[in-house]
Amino acid sequence: TVTAVTTARMPPPPATVTAMTTARMPTPPATVTVTTERMPPPPATVTVTTARMPPSPAAVTVVSTARLPPRPATVTLVSTASTPPPSPPATVTVSTTPTTLQHVVFGIAASARMWEKRKEYIKIWWRPNSGMRGFVWLDRGVRGSRVPDGLPAIKISSDTSGFPYTHRRGHRSAIRISRIVSETFRLGLPGVRWFVMGDDDTVFLPDNLLAVLGRLDHRQPYYIGSPSESHLQNIFFSYGMAFGGGGFAISQPLAARLERMQDACIRRYPWLYGSDDRIQACMAELGVPLTRHPGFHQYDVYGDLLGLLAAHPVAPLVSLHHLDVVRPLFPNVRSRPAALRRLFDGPVMLDSAGVMQQSICYDAANRWTVSVAWGFVVTVTRGVMPAREMEMPARTFLNWYRRADYKAHAFNTRPLARNQCERPALYYLASARRTVVRTGETTVTRYQRWRHRNDVRPPCQWRIPDPDALLDSVIVLKKPDPGLWDRVSNPRSAIFTSIYIDRIGALLVAILTGDRYE
C-alpha cells in the first residue's frame, strides 16, 4: 500500500479530489507520478514529511487540499526507499536557568568632573564580591587614586565629535552617553542576557532588578524602564521613552540590533536634547516599544520624597535617581549617602522585596489610620482614612519646574492633610534587625517619631487622641518574603493587627499574610 498525505497549510477546497493507485486505473483528473523501486517485503510506506503538520483526516490514499485551478493538478510522490530522509530541524536549546547578577552587565554614565562626589552613590549598591559586572564610562580619565576598590572598572568613551548635535540648550555629551549600551556590547562579555543603563547618581536595588528581569524572556527584544513623574517632561520628550536617570534595561538580542544601527540612527536625530530620547528614537526605528515598569524612578521632582515613597506602587523598588536634588531620604542624617546607607544596611539587606511596600491598617481603639512603608516610614493619622486615599501620594514635593501645580504630575496626588486634625505623625526608620521567634525568622524594624525643628502641632477639636503626643515609636514585625513578587496574588493584600502599649509609648504592628500571623 502506498500512502502519501500532503500536509502543507492550504485554504479549504471546494471539493476533495482522491487519486487511488490500482492495477487498472481509469483516467483521473490528476496525473499521479510514483517513483519507486522494487522493494522487499514488507512493502515500504511512502511518506511526505513537511513542517507544522496539522492532524490528518481519515485514511485516504492521496488527499489534495488545494483549491484546484481549471487545469488538472500534478501530484508527485517520492518513495523513501531510494531517497534519504530529510535532515531533522535544528534543535534550539532553551535555557531554563534563572537570571542572576552574572547575566547582567551595567553601563554607568559618569563624568570626570562629578566622579569624586557621585562615586559615593555607586559604593552603596555595587556588590564587587557577588559576581556583578559593569563599567563606569567617563568622558576622560581620572587618577588611579580616585578609583577605590569595590567599584566597577573605568572605561573611556569613544570620540563622538564627528556626530552632529544642534540642540541649542543641550550638551553634546548626550551622544556619548547614548552609545554606552553599544560600547558595552562590543566588549563581548560572555553570558550576558541584559544590559542595564543608569547614571552615576542612579541607585539600583540589585535583587529587585533581578525580580523584574527574571520574569521576562531575555531572548526576546525588550526595552524596559519608566517615563518621568513630570507630565510636562513626558510631553516635551515622550511617554514612550525610558528616562535614563531612572535606569532602563535592554535584552541581549535587542542590544545586538541596536549596536549594528545606532551610529547611523544617531546621525538622523541631531536636534534631540539628551541621550535617552536618542535611545528611544532608535527603538522606534527597530519597532520595539517601551515596556513600562513602575519600579524605575526618574524622580523629576524637588523637595521631599516622603509622599512618593510612602505610597510606592505595588511593584518592587528598582531604582532611585536625582538624589542630589531632593532632600535626604531620612531627615536626621548627616548626608544623602548616609541616608541611603541606612536603607541598604538594614531593610534592603533583610528583605529587599519588601522595601517601601505600603500596607494600611487601622487602630480601632484609638481611631487611627496607620500606613507602613516598610523600611522607610510609618505615618499615623487621626480618623479613618480610606485606603483609596492613603495609597495616593501626598504632595510633599514640587514638580520639575518648581511649581506647586498638582496637575503637572503624571499620576494622582492628594494634599498631606485636608485640615489640621488630619496632619499625620511621622515615624522614620531608626533600626532594623532579624530575630527568631516561635514561627521562624522575622524582621523587627523600629520607627522613631520626628518633627521639624520648632514645630508645633496645630490644635484640633476632634475627640480623637493625637498620636504624636502619645507615641514615641512604632515597632513593626514582618517575616522576610523573598518570593513576594513570584506570587500572582496582590502583595498589598496583607492583614494587620495593631496593639497600643501605653507603658512604653510604642505602637506594635504585626504584619500578616494569608490567614495566619507571620
C-alpha positions as CSV (number, residue, x, y, z in Angstrom):
1,T,0.0,0.0,0.0
2,V,1.4,3.4,-1.0
3,T,0.2,6.3,1.2
4,A,1.0,10.0,0.9
5,V,-0.5,12.9,2.6
6,T,0.3,16.5,1.6
7,T,0.4,18.5,4.8
8,A,1.0,22.0,3.6
9,R,-1.4,24.5,5.2
10,M,-3.8,25.3,2.4
11,P,-7.2,27.0,2.2
12,P,-10.3,24.7,2.4
13,P,-11.1,23.3,-1.1
14,P,-14.5,23.4,-2.7
15,A,-14.3,19.7,-3.2
16,T,-12.0,16.8,-2.3
17,V,-10.1,15.0,-5.1
18,T,-9.0,11.5,-4.4
19,A,-6.5,9.6,-6.6
20,M,-6.0,5.8,-5.9
21,T,-3.2,3.7,-7.3
22,T,-4.7,0.4,-8.5
23,A,-3.8,-2.2,-11.1
24,R,-6.1,-0.7,-13.7
25,M,-6.8,2.9,-13.0
26,P,-9.3,4.9,-15.0
27,T,-8.1,8.2,-16.4
28,P,-8.1,10.5,-13.4
29,P,-8.5,14.3,-13.5
30,A,-5.0,14.5,-11.9
31,T,-1.8,13.0,-13.2
32,V,-0.1,10.9,-10.5
33,T,3.6,10.0,-10.9
34,V,5.0,7.5,-8.5
35,T,8.8,6.9,-8.4
36,T,9.6,3.6,-6.6
37,E,12.0,0.7,-6.9
38,R,11.5,-3.0,-6.3
39,M,11.0,-3.1,-2.6
40,P,11.5,-6.2,-0.4
41,P,8.7,-7.3,1.8
42,P,7.2,-5.8,3.8
43,P,6.0,-3.1,1.4
44,A,7.5,0.3,2.1
45,T,5.4,3.2,3.4
46,V,5.9,6.3,1.3
47,T,5.7,9.4,3.5
48,V,6.0,13.0,2.5
49,T,7.3,15.0,5.5
50,T,6.5,18.7,5.8
51,A,6.8,21.2,8.6
52,R,4.0,22.0,11.0
53,M,1.7,19.1,10.1
54,P,-1.9,19.5,11.2
55,P,-4.0,16.5,12.2
56,S,-4.8,14.4,9.1
57,P,-8.3,13.3,8.1
58,A,-9.4,9.7,7.9
59,A,-7.2,7.4,6.0
60,V,-7.2,8.1,2.3
61,T,-4.7,7.4,-0.4
62,V,-4.0,10.9,-1.6
63,V,-5.9,14.0,-0.3
64,S,-5.2,17.3,-2.1
65,T,-6.5,20.3,-0.1
66,A,-5.5,22.9,-2.6
67,R,-8.1,24.9,-4.4
68,L,-7.8,23.3,-7.8
69,P,-7.3,25.5,-10.9
70,P,-9.2,24.7,-14.1
71,R,-6.4,22.5,-15.4
72,P,-5.5,19.2,-13.8
73,A,-3.1,19.3,-10.9
74,T,0.1,17.2,-10.8
75,V,0.9,15.4,-7.6
76,T,4.4,13.8,-7.3
77,L,5.1,11.1,-4.7
78,V,8.7,10.3,-3.9
79,S,9.4,6.9,-2.3
80,T,11.7,6.9,0.7
81,A,13.2,3.6,-0.5
82,S,15.6,5.4,-2.8
83,T,15.6,8.9,-1.2
84,P,17.3,9.5,2.2
85,P,15.1,11.1,4.8
86,P,15.3,14.9,5.2
87,S,17.6,16.3,7.9
88,P,15.8,17.0,11.2
89,P,15.2,20.6,12.0
90,A,17.9,22.3,14.1
91,T,17.4,21.9,17.8
92,V,17.0,25.1,19.8
93,T,18.4,24.9,23.3
94,V,16.2,26.9,25.7
95,S,18.0,28.0,28.9
96,T,15.8,27.4,31.9
97,T,18.3,28.7,34.5
98,P,17.1,31.7,36.4
99,T,18.6,35.1,35.7
100,T,21.4,36.1,38.2
101,L,23.7,39.0,38.6
102,Q,26.2,37.2,36.4
103,H,23.8,37.6,33.5
104,V,23.5,41.4,33.8
105,V,26.1,43.9,32.8
106,F,25.7,47.6,33.9
107,G,26.7,50.6,31.9
108,I,27.0,53.6,34.2
109,A,27.2,57.1,32.6
110,A,29.6,59.4,34.5
111,S,31.8,62.4,34.1
112,A,35.3,63.1,35.4
113,R,34.1,66.4,36.9
114,M,31.5,64.8,39.1
115,W,33.2,61.5,39.7
116,E,34.6,62.2,43.2
117,K,31.1,63.0,44.5
118,R,29.0,60.6,42.6
119,K,31.1,57.5,43.3
120,E,29.8,57.5,46.8
121,Y,26.3,56.5,45.5
122,I,27.8,53.7,43.5
123,K,29.6,52.3,46.5
124,I,26.3,51.8,48.3
125,W,24.7,49.4,45.8
126,W,27.6,47.9,44.0
127,R,28.5,44.3,45.1
128,P,32.0,43.5,44.0
129,N,32.1,40.1,45.6
130,S,28.8,38.7,44.2
131,G,29.7,38.5,40.5
132,M,28.3,41.8,39.4
133,R,29.7,43.0,36.1
134,G,29.7,46.5,34.8
135,F,31.7,49.6,33.8
136,V,31.7,53.3,34.6
137,W,32.0,55.2,31.3
138,L,33.8,58.5,31.7
139,D,34.5,61.3,29.2
140,R,38.2,61.4,30.2
141,G,40.5,59.6,32.6
142,V,40.9,60.2,36.3
143,R,43.8,59.4,38.6
144,G,44.1,55.9,39.8
145,S,44.0,57.0,43.4
146,R,40.5,58.3,42.8
147,V,39.1,54.9,41.8
148,P,38.9,52.9,45.1
149,D,38.5,49.2,45.3
150,G,35.0,47.9,45.3
151,L,33.8,49.9,42.3
152,P,33.2,48.9,38.6
153,A,36.1,49.2,36.2
154,I,36.6,52.6,34.4
155,K,36.2,52.9,30.6
156,I,36.7,55.9,28.5
157,S,34.0,56.6,25.9
158,S,34.9,56.8,22.2
159,D,35.2,60.1,20.5
160,T,31.9,61.4,19.3
161,S,33.0,64.8,17.8
162,G,32.1,63.6,14.3
163,F,28.4,63.2,15.2
164,P,26.1,66.3,14.6
165,Y,24.4,68.0,17.5
166,T,22.3,71.0,17.0
167,H,20.1,71.5,20.2
168,R,20.8,75.0,21.5
169,R,20.2,74.3,25.2
170,G,21.6,70.8,25.4
171,H,25.1,69.3,25.6
172,R,26.7,67.0,23.1
173,S,27.8,64.7,25.9
174,A,24.3,63.2,25.3
175,I,25.7,61.4,22.2
176,R,28.5,59.8,24.2
177,I,26.1,58.6,26.8
178,S,23.6,57.3,24.3
179,R,26.3,54.9,22.9
180,I,27.2,53.3,26.2
181,V,25.0,50.2,25.7
182,S,26.5,49.7,22.2
183,E,30.1,50.2,23.5
184,T,29.4,47.8,26.4
185,F,28.0,45.2,23.9
186,R,31.2,45.5,21.8
187,L,33.3,44.3,24.7
188,G,32.0,40.8,24.0
189,L,31.3,39.7,27.6
190,P,30.1,36.1,27.7
191,G,26.7,35.0,29.0
192,V,25.1,38.4,29.1
193,R,21.3,38.4,29.0
194,W,20.6,42.1,29.9
195,F,22.3,45.4,29.5
196,V,21.3,47.9,32.2
197,M,21.9,51.6,31.8
198,G,22.0,54.2,34.5
199,D,23.6,57.4,35.7
200,D,26.3,57.8,38.3
201,D,23.6,59.1,40.7
202,T,21.3,56.2,40.0
203,V,20.9,53.8,42.9
204,F,19.8,50.3,41.9
205,L,18.4,47.6,44.2
206,P,20.0,44.6,42.5
207,D,17.8,41.8,43.9
208,N,14.6,43.7,42.9
209,L,16.1,44.4,39.5
210,L,16.6,40.6,39.1
211,A,13.0,40.0,40.2
212,V,11.8,42.2,37.3
213,L,14.2,40.9,34.6
214,G,13.8,37.2,35.7
215,R,10.1,37.2,34.8
216,L,10.8,38.2,31.2
217,D,12.2,36.2,28.3
218,H,15.7,37.6,27.7
219,R,15.7,36.0,24.2
220,Q,13.0,38.5,23.1
221,P,13.6,42.2,22.3
222,Y,12.8,44.1,25.5
223,Y,13.3,47.8,26.3
224,I,12.3,48.2,30.0
225,G,12.0,51.4,32.0
226,S,9.7,54.1,33.1
227,P,8.7,57.6,32.0
228,S,9.1,60.7,34.2
229,E,7.0,61.6,37.1
230,S,6.5,65.0,35.5
231,H,3.7,65.3,33.0
232,L,5.4,68.2,31.3
233,Q,8.7,66.3,30.9
234,N,6.8,63.5,29.3
235,I,5.1,65.9,26.9
236,F,8.4,67.6,26.0
237,F,10.1,64.2,25.4
238,S,7.8,61.2,25.2
239,Y,5.6,59.0,27.3
240,G,7.1,56.1,25.4
241,M,10.6,56.9,26.5
242,A,12.5,55.3,29.4
243,F,14.2,58.2,31.2
244,G,17.8,57.3,31.6
245,G,18.4,58.6,35.1
246,G,15.8,56.1,36.4
247,G,17.7,53.4,34.5
248,F,16.5,51.0,31.8
249,A,17.3,47.5,30.7
250,I,17.7,46.2,27.1
251,S,17.8,42.5,26.3
252,Q,20.8,40.9,24.6
253,P,19.1,40.4,21.2
254,L,17.9,44.0,21.1
255,A,21.3,45.3,22.2
256,A,22.8,43.4,19.3
257,R,20.4,45.0,16.8
258,L,20.9,48.4,18.4
259,E,24.7,48.2,18.1
260,R,24.5,47.5,14.4
261,M,22.4,50.5,13.5
262,Q,22.9,53.1,16.3
263,D,25.6,55.3,14.8
264,A,23.6,55.8,11.7
265,C,20.5,56.3,13.7
266,I,22.1,59.0,15.9
267,R,23.1,60.9,12.8
268,R,19.5,61.2,11.8
269,Y,18.5,63.0,15.0
270,P,20.9,65.9,15.6
271,W,18.2,68.1,17.1
272,L,17.3,65.9,20.0
273,Y,18.2,67.0,23.5
274,G,19.5,64.1,25.5
275,S,20.8,60.5,25.4
276,D,17.6,58.8,26.4
277,D,15.5,60.3,23.7
278,R,18.1,59.2,21.2
279,I,17.8,55.7,22.5
280,Q,14.1,55.9,22.2
281,A,14.3,57.2,18.6
282,C,16.4,54.2,17.7
283,M,14.0,51.8,19.5
284,A,11.2,53.3,17.4
285,E,13.1,52.6,14.2
286,L,13.6,49.0,15.4
287,G,9.9,48.7,16.2
288,V,10.4,47.9,19.9
289,P,8.1,49.8,22.3
290,L,8.8,50.7,25.9
291,T,7.8,48.0,28.4
292,R,6.9,50.2,31.4
293,H,7.7,49.2,35.0
294,P,6.8,51.4,37.9
295,G,9.8,50.4,39.9
296,F,12.2,52.5,37.9
297,H,12.2,56.1,39.3
298,Q,13.5,59.1,37.5
299,Y,12.2,61.4,40.2
300,D,12.0,64.6,38.2
301,V,10.8,66.5,41.4
302,Y,12.2,68.8,44.0
303,G,11.6,68.7,47.8
304,D,10.8,65.7,49.9
305,L,10.2,62.2,48.5
306,L,8.1,61.3,51.6
307,G,4.8,61.5,49.7
308,L,6.1,59.4,46.8
309,L,7.9,56.7,48.7
310,A,5.3,56.3,51.5
311,A,2.8,55.4,48.8
312,H,5.0,53.4,46.5
313,P,3.2,51.4,43.7
314,V,2.7,47.7,44.2
315,A,5.9,46.8,42.5
316,P,9.5,46.1,43.6
317,L,11.6,49.3,44.1
318,V,14.2,49.0,41.4
319,S,16.0,52.4,41.3
320,L,16.2,55.9,42.7
321,H,17.6,59.0,41.0
322,H,18.2,62.7,41.4
323,L,19.2,62.2,45.0
324,D,21.4,65.3,44.8
325,V,18.2,67.4,44.0
326,V,15.8,66.1,46.6
327,R,16.1,66.1,50.4
328,P,17.9,63.1,52.1
329,L,15.6,60.1,52.5
330,F,15.9,60.3,56.3
331,P,15.8,63.8,57.8
332,N,18.0,63.1,60.8
333,V,21.2,62.0,58.9
334,R,24.4,63.9,58.1
335,S,24.4,63.4,54.3
336,R,22.5,61.9,51.4
337,P,24.8,58.9,51.1
338,A,24.4,58.2,54.8
339,A,20.7,58.1,54.4
340,L,20.9,55.6,51.7
341,R,23.4,53.6,53.7
342,R,20.8,53.3,56.5
343,L,18.3,51.9,54.0
344,F,20.7,49.4,52.4
345,D,22.4,48.2,55.6
346,G,19.0,47.5,57.2
347,P,15.9,46.8,55.2
348,V,17.4,46.1,51.8
349,M,19.8,43.6,53.3
350,L,17.0,41.9,55.4
351,D,14.2,41.8,52.9
352,S,14.8,43.7,49.6
353,A,11.5,42.6,48.1
354,G,9.5,44.3,50.8
355,V,11.3,47.7,50.8
356,M,8.9,50.7,50.5
357,Q,5.9,48.4,50.2
358,Q,2.9,50.2,51.6
359,S,0.5,48.5,54.0
360,I,-2.5,50.2,55.5
361,C,-4.2,49.2,58.8
362,Y,-6.4,50.8,61.5
363,D,-6.3,51.1,65.2
364,A,-9.9,50.8,66.1
365,A,-9.5,51.6,69.8
366,N,-7.8,55.0,69.1
367,R,-9.5,55.5,65.7
368,W,-6.1,56.0,63.9
369,T,-5.1,55.2,60.4
370,V,-1.6,53.6,60.2
371,S,0.3,53.4,56.9
372,V,3.6,51.4,56.9
373,A,6.1,52.0,54.0
374,W,8.2,49.1,55.2
375,G,11.9,50.0,55.8
376,F,11.2,53.8,55.4
377,V,8.4,55.5,57.3
378,V,5.2,55.0,59.3
379,T,2.5,57.6,59.3
380,V,-0.2,57.7,61.9
381,T,-3.3,59.9,61.2
382,R,-6.3,60.7,63.3
383,G,-9.5,59.4,61.9
384,V,-10.3,56.6,59.5
385,M,-8.8,57.5,56.1
386,P,-10.0,55.4,53.2
387,A,-7.4,53.1,51.6
388,R,-8.2,54.7,48.3
389,E,-6.7,58.0,49.6
390,M,-3.8,56.5,51.6
391,E,-2.4,54.8,48.5
392,M,-2.3,58.1,46.7
393,P,1.0,60.1,47.0
394,A,0.8,63.1,49.3
395,R,2.1,66.4,47.8
396,T,5.3,66.8,49.8
397,F,7.3,67.7,46.6
398,L,7.3,70.2,43.7
399,N,7.3,69.3,40.0
400,W,10.5,69.6,37.9
401,Y,9.7,73.2,37.1
402,R,9.5,74.2,40.8
403,R,5.8,74.9,40.8
404,A,3.2,73.6,43.3
405,D,0.9,72.5,40.5
406,Y,-0.6,69.1,41.2
407,K,-1.8,68.9,37.5
408,A,1.8,68.8,36.4
409,H,2.3,65.3,37.7
410,A,1.8,62.1,35.6
411,F,-0.2,60.5,38.4
412,N,-2.9,61.3,41.0
413,T,-1.8,63.1,44.2
414,R,-3.5,64.4,47.4
415,P,-2.7,67.1,50.0
416,L,-0.7,65.9,53.0
417,A,-3.7,66.9,55.2
418,R,-7.0,68.5,54.3
419,N,-7.4,70.0,57.8
420,Q,-5.3,70.4,60.9
421,C,-6.6,67.3,62.6
422,E,-5.6,65.1,59.7
423,R,-1.9,66.1,59.8
424,P,-0.1,62.8,60.2
425,A,2.5,62.0,62.8
426,L,5.7,60.8,61.1
427,Y,8.0,58.0,62.3
428,Y,11.2,57.3,60.3
429,L,13.2,54.2,60.4
430,A,15.7,54.1,63.3
431,S,16.8,50.5,63.3
432,A,16.3,47.1,61.6
433,R,17.3,43.6,62.7
434,R,16.3,40.0,62.2
435,T,15.3,37.7,65.1
436,V,14.0,34.2,65.6
437,V,10.5,33.7,67.1
438,R,8.4,30.6,67.5
439,T,7.2,30.6,63.9
440,G,10.6,31.2,62.5
441,E,12.7,34.2,61.4
442,T,11.2,37.6,61.4
443,T,12.3,41.2,60.9
444,V,11.9,43.9,63.6
445,T,12.0,47.4,62.4
446,R,11.7,50.4,64.7
447,Y,10.5,53.8,63.6
448,Q,11.2,56.9,65.7
449,R,9.0,60.0,65.9
450,W,10.3,63.0,64.0
451,R,9.2,66.6,64.0
452,H,10.5,69.7,62.2
453,R,12.6,71.9,64.4
454,N,10.4,74.3,66.4
455,D,7.4,72.5,65.0
456,V,4.1,73.0,67.0
457,R,1.2,70.7,66.4
458,P,-1.9,72.7,65.4
459,P,-5.0,72.5,67.8
460,C,-7.7,70.0,66.9
461,Q,-11.3,69.8,68.2
462,W,-11.7,66.1,67.3
463,R,-12.2,63.8,70.3
464,I,-9.5,61.6,69.0
465,P,-6.1,61.3,70.7
466,D,-3.2,62.8,69.0
467,P,-0.7,60.0,68.0
468,D,2.2,62.5,68.1
469,A,1.6,63.2,71.8
470,L,1.2,59.6,72.8
471,L,3.6,57.6,70.6
472,D,7.3,57.8,70.7
473,S,8.0,55.0,68.3
474,V,6.4,52.3,66.1
475,I,7.7,48.7,66.0
476,V,6.8,46.6,63.0
477,L,7.2,42.8,62.9
478,K,7.3,41.2,59.4
479,K,8.5,37.9,58.2
480,P,11.0,38.1,55.3
481,D,9.4,37.2,52.0
482,P,12.0,37.0,49.1
483,G,9.4,35.3,46.9
484,L,6.9,38.1,47.3
485,W,6.9,39.0,43.6
486,D,6.8,35.4,42.4
487,R,3.2,35.1,43.5
488,V,0.2,36.1,41.4
489,S,-1.8,37.5,44.3
490,N,-1.6,41.1,45.2
491,P,1.3,41.7,47.6
492,R,-0.5,44.5,49.2
493,S,-3.4,42.3,50.4
494,A,-1.9,41.9,53.9
495,I,-3.7,41.8,57.2
496,F,-2.6,43.8,60.2
497,T,-3.1,44.0,63.9
498,S,-2.1,46.9,66.0
499,I,-1.6,47.0,69.7
500,Y,-1.1,50.2,71.7
501,I,1.4,49.7,74.5
502,D,0.9,52.6,76.8
503,R,3.6,51.6,79.3
504,I,6.5,52.2,76.8
505,G,4.7,54.6,74.4
506,A,5.0,52.5,71.4
507,L,2.7,51.1,68.7
508,L,3.3,47.5,67.9
509,V,2.3,46.5,64.3
510,A,2.4,42.8,63.3
511,I,2.1,42.1,59.6
512,L,0.2,39.0,58.5
513,T,-0.3,37.5,55.1
514,G,-2.9,34.9,54.3
515,D,-4.8,33.6,57.3
516,R,-2.1,33.5,59.9
517,Y,0.3,35.7,61.8
518,E,3.8,36.0,60.5
